[in-house]
Amino acid sequence: MDDLVASLVLSSLVPSRSPLRDLVFVDTQDGPLAVCCDDDGSVWTWDPARDVWQRRPLEFAFADDPVFADHPDATNLIDRVAVVASNGRLLLMAGADEQSWAVWDLDSGATLRRAPHHGDYVASVVALPAGGGDQPRFAVTTQYSDELLVMDAFGTQEPQEWEHGGASMHLVGFLLAGRSTLAWTDSTDCLAIGEVGSDDEPLNVDVDGDVSAIAVLPDARPLMLAGTERGELHVWELRGSLDPDDDGEVVRRLHGPLPGHRGELRALAALPVGGRRVAVSGGRDGAVRMWDLESGTAIGEPLTGHDSGVDAIATTVFDDRPVAASAGRDGTIHLWSIPA
């Protein structure tokens, strides 16, 4: 495999042949495991090492809710997923634009906790990286009630509403100076970044265009990325904390707008590879692109292979090297090598 050129490592079609809506990776003792959901509302896992798919039957989280008394055959309809591994268990938080959030044991399918009542539909979910011995946590934004909730994965405490949040469709969790931090879209053309649970006002970053995807590359000086409906990529550099420096600066624009896709840039991820920082984007045009975040230039030509738009990008380590996975509306996951 040529380390200087991105190439297709593996491709696999979900057995349902349904469009894939969301995709995350979780590390297990057997290697990376992809967790995704399809257009039918089902949750699937894919083991790339064996190319094995498994549909995960989950208890309907709201079977005892009076709302469904006349609908005994109701099932989960899921289009957003987040996963954490803890003490040998895989915990899934999920929901949809017509289902409230819940947490399941991914292996048994048992419901561990759920929203108090059905109706606070999900805009986005994310697993929060644990810092300083913290228990694994999830964050979820809801539609209509416009809440941003943070909760421990095991349900030992009540969910805490963070008043600075809202019904953002884009949510990323990361560690900044060892503290759990969230980035989200505060409006269609503005990003917000804040320390979880802090009373301080979030940092706001204006974007030239309507935001359609966001990502963060954690580092000593993290990078904040945003894609727009025009297909452009924007990149900012954050200080090591949200406290301003002597010049009052917390964030500075690094690159952008960088033209990359024909139509909406729908998915983003970023990671360090071989001493440089790389972003991977997917678009409505079905293309996958890679970016050198130091120079602000595209790496190679657009990668093709999807028959329709790309809705999710995630990264992991496969065969001892970093790879990017793209999930498409054609129901396919492609694994791409990332040039070092």
C-alpha positions in Angstrom: 0.0 0.0 0.0 1.4 3.4 -1.0 1.8 5.6 2.0 1.7 8.7 -0.1 -1.7 8.1 -1.8 -5.1 7.5 -0.2 -6.6 4.2 -1.3 -9.6 2.0 -0.6 -8.8 -0.6 2.0 -12.1 -2.3 2.4 -15.7 -1.9 1.3 -18.8 -3.5 2.8 -22.6 -3.3 2.3 -25.0 -3.3 5.2 -27.2 -6.4 4.9 -30.4 -4.3 5.0 -29.1 -2.4 1.9 -30.6 0.6 3.5 -29.0 4.1 3.5 -26.7 4.6 6.5 -27.5 7.6 8.7 -24.8 7.7 11.4 -21.5 5.9 12.2 -19.1 5.8 15.1 -16.3 3.5 16.1 -15.6 2.0 19.5 -12.5 0.2 20.6 -13.1 -3.4 21.9 -10.7 -6.1 23.0 -11.2 -7.7 19.5 -10.4 -4.5 17.7 -12.4 -1.5 16.3 -16.1 -2.0 16.0 -18.3 0.2 13.8 -21.7 1.1 15.2 -24.2 2.6 12.8 -27.9 3.0 12.0 -29.8 2.7 8.8 -32.7 4.4 7.2 -35.1 1.8 8.6 -34.2 2.9 12.2 -32.2 -0.2 13.0 -28.8 -0.3 14.7 -26.0 -2.4 13.2 -22.4 -3.2 14.1 -19.7 -4.1 11.7 -16.4 -5.8 12.5 -14.0 -4.7 9.8 -11.4 -7.3 10.7 -13.8 -10.1 9.8 -16.2 -8.1 7.6 -19.1 -9.3 9.8 -22.3 -7.3 10.2 -24.7 -7.9 13.1 -28.1 -6.3 13.6 -28.6 -5.4 17.2 -32.1 -6.0 18.4 -32.8 -3.4 21.1 -35.8 -3.4 23.5 -38.3 -0.7 22.6 -37.3 1.9 25.2 -40.8 3.3 25.6 -42.9 0.2 25.7 -44.3 1.2 29.1 -45.1 4.8 28.1 -48.9 5.4 28.0 -48.3 7.1 24.6 -47.8 3.7 23.1 -50.7 1.9 24.9 -52.5 1.5 21.6 -49.4 0.6 19.7 -48.0 -2.6 21.2 -45.9 -3.3 18.1 -44.0 0.0 18.2 -40.3 -0.3 17.7 -37.3 2.0 18.0 -36.6 4.4 15.1 -33.0 5.5 15.5 -30.9 7.9 13.3 -28.3 9.1 15.8 -25.9 6.9 17.8 -23.1 7.3 20.4 -21.2 4.5 22.1 -18.8 4.2 25.1 -16.9 1.1 26.3 -16.7 0.7 30.1 -15.9 -2.3 32.3 -16.3 -4.7 29.4 -19.7 -3.3 28.4 -20.7 -1.4 25.3 -23.2 1.3 26.1 -25.3 2.9 23.3 -27.1 6.2 23.5 -29.4 6.8 20.6 -32.6 8.5 19.4 -34.0 10.1 16.4 -36.0 13.1 15.1 -39.1 11.1 16.1 -37.8 9.3 19.1 -36.5 10.5 22.5 -33.1 9.4 23.8 -32.4 6.2 25.6 -29.3 4.2 26.7 -29.0 0.5 26.0 -26.6 -2.3 26.7 -25.5 -3.0 23.2 -24.8 -6.7 23.6 -28.0 -7.6 25.5 -30.3 -5.0 24.0 -31.6 -4.1 27.5 -32.7 -0.6 28.1 -30.6 1.0 30.9 -32.3 4.4 31.0 -34.5 6.7 28.9 -36.0 10.1 28.7 -38.7 10.6 31.3 -41.4 10.7 28.6 -41.5 10.4 24.9 -41.6 13.6 22.9 -38.2 15.3 23.5 -37.0 14.2 20.1 -33.2 13.9 19.5 -31.2 16.4 17.4 -27.8 14.9 18.2 -25.9 12.6 20.6 -22.3 12.3 21.5 -20.1 10.3 23.9 -18.0 12.7 26.1 -14.3 11.7 26.5 -13.6 10.9 30.2 -10.9 13.1 31.8 -9.4 12.8 35.3 -11.0 9.5 36.2 -14.5 10.7 35.3 -17.2 8.1 34.5 -18.2 7.9 30.9 -20.9 10.4 30.0 -23.2 11.2 27.1 -24.5 14.5 25.9 -27.7 14.9 23.9 -29.5 17.9 22.3 -33.3 17.7 22.0 -35.7 19.2 19.5 -38.7 21.4 20.4 -37.6 21.6 24.1 -34.2 22.9 23.0 -32.3 21.2 25.8 -28.6 20.2 26.0 -28.4 17.4 28.6 -25.3 15.8 30.1 -25.6 12.5 31.9 -23.4 9.6 33.2 -23.7 6.5 31.0 -24.8 4.2 33.8 -27.7 6.3 35.0 -26.5 6.8 38.6 -27.5 10.5 38.5 -30.2 12.5 37.0 -29.4 14.2 33.6 -28.2 17.7 34.0 -29.4 20.4 31.7 -26.8 22.8 30.5 -28.5 26.2 30.0 -26.0 27.4 27.3 -27.0 24.6 24.9 -29.9 24.1 22.5 -31.3 22.0 19.8 -28.1 21.8 17.7 -28.0 19.1 15.0 -24.2 19.1 15.3 -22.4 18.2 18.5 -18.8 17.2 19.3 -17.2 16.3 22.6 -13.5 16.6 23.4 -11.0 17.3 26.1 -9.5 20.8 26.5 -6.9 21.2 29.2 -8.2 17.9 30.6 -11.8 19.1 30.9 -14.8 17.8 29.1 -15.7 20.4 26.4 -18.5 20.6 23.8 -18.7 22.3 20.5 -22.0 22.8 18.7 -23.8 25.0 16.3 -25.3 27.9 18.2 -27.1 29.1 15.0 -27.0 28.2 11.4 -23.8 30.2 10.8 -22.2 30.3 14.3 -20.3 27.8 16.4 -20.2 27.7 20.2 -17.6 26.1 22.4 -17.9 25.6 26.1 -16.7 23.6 29.1 -19.3 21.2 30.2 -21.2 22.4 33.3 -19.4 25.8 33.4 -21.4 28.9 34.1 -19.2 30.9 31.7 -20.7 32.0 28.4 -19.6 29.8 25.5 -17.0 31.1 23.0 -18.8 32.0 19.8 -17.2 31.7 16.3 -18.8 33.1 13.3 -18.8 31.0 10.1 -19.1 32.4 6.6 -22.0 30.1 5.5 -24.6 27.8 7.0 -22.9 25.0 9.0 -23.6 21.4 7.9 -20.9 19.5 9.8 -18.4 20.1 12.5 -15.3 18.3 14.0 -12.6 18.9 16.5 -9.0 17.7 16.5 -7.8 17.6 20.2 -4.3 18.7 20.7 -2.2 21.2 22.8 -3.8 23.8 20.5 -6.9 22.1 19.2 -8.4 22.7 15.7 -12.1 23.4 15.2 -13.5 22.5 11.8 -16.8 23.4 10.1 -18.2 22.4 6.8 -20.9 24.4 5.1 -23.9 23.8 2.8 -21.8 25.4 0.0 -19.3 22.5 0.3 -16.6 24.6 1.9 -14.2 23.8 4.8 -13.3 26.3 7.6 -10.5 25.7 10.2 -9.7 27.6 13.4 -7.0 27.0 16.0 -8.0 27.2 19.7 -5.7 28.0 22.6 -5.0 25.3 25.1 -8.0 26.6 27.2 -11.0 28.9 26.8 -9.3 31.6 28.8 -8.0 34.4 26.5 -4.2 35.0 26.2 -2.5 38.4 26.8 -3.8 39.7 23.6 -7.4 38.6 24.4 -7.2 35.8 21.8 -8.8 32.4 22.3 -9.4 31.3 18.7 -7.9 32.4 15.4 -8.9 31.5 11.8 -6.3 29.1 10.3 -7.8 28.3 6.9 -10.9 28.8 4.8 -13.2 28.9 3.2 -11.6 26.0 1.3 -13.7 24.8 -1.7 -14.0 21.0 -1.6 -17.4 19.5 -2.5 -20.1 20.1 -5.1 -23.0 20.9 -2.8 -23.3 20.3 0.9 -20.3 19.1 3.0 -22.2 16.6 5.2 -19.6 14.9 7.3 -16.2 15.7 9.0 -13.5 14.0 11.1 -9.9 14.9 11.9 -6.9 13.1 13.4 -3.1 13.2 13.6 -1.3 11.0 11.0 2.4 10.6 10.7 3.3 13.9 12.3 0.7 16.0 10.5 -2.9 16.9 11.2 -5.5 15.6 8.6 -9.2 16.2 8.0 -11.5 13.9 6.1 -14.8 15.2 4.6 -17.7 13.7 2.9 -20.3 15.4 0.7 -23.6 15.3 -0.9 -21.7 14.7 -4.1 -20.7 11.3 -2.9 -17.0 12.2 -2.7 -14.5 11.8 0.2 -11.7 14.3 0.5 -8.6 14.5 2.7 -7.0 17.8 3.9 -3.6 18.7 5.2 -4.5 21.1 8.1 -1.1 22.6 8.3 -1.1 24.0 4.8 -4.8 24.1 4.2 -4.6 22.1 1.0 -6.4 19.1 -0.3 -4.5 15.8 -0.3 -4.9 14.2 -3.7 -8.0 14.1 -5.8 -11.5 13.4 -4.5 -12.0 9.8 -3.6 -15.0 8.2 -5.3 -16.8 4.9 -4.8 -20.1 5.9 -3.2 -23.1 5.9 -5.5 -24.8 8.7 -3.6 -24.2 11.2 -0.8 -21.9 10.6 2.2 -23.7 11.2 5.5 -21.0 10.1 8.1 -17.2 10.0 8.5 -15.4 8.3 11.4 -11.8 7.4 12.0 -10.1 4.4 13.7 -7.0 2.2 13.6 -7.2 -0.8 11.3 -4.2 -3.2 10.7 -2.0 -0.9 12.8 -2.6 2.2 10.7 -5.1 5.1 10.9 -8.0 4.8 8.5 -11.1 6.9 7.7 -14.6 5.3 7.2 -17.3 6.9 5.1 -20.9 5.8 5.3 -23.1 6.5 2.3 -26.7 6.6 1.3 -25.9 3.6 -0.8 -25.7 1.6 2.4 -21.9 1.0 2.0 -19.0 1.7 4.4 -15.7 2.3 2.7 -12.4 2.2 4.7 -9.8 4.5 3.3 -6.1 4.6 4.0 -4.8 8.1 5.1 -1.5 9.2 3.5 1.2 9.6 6.2 
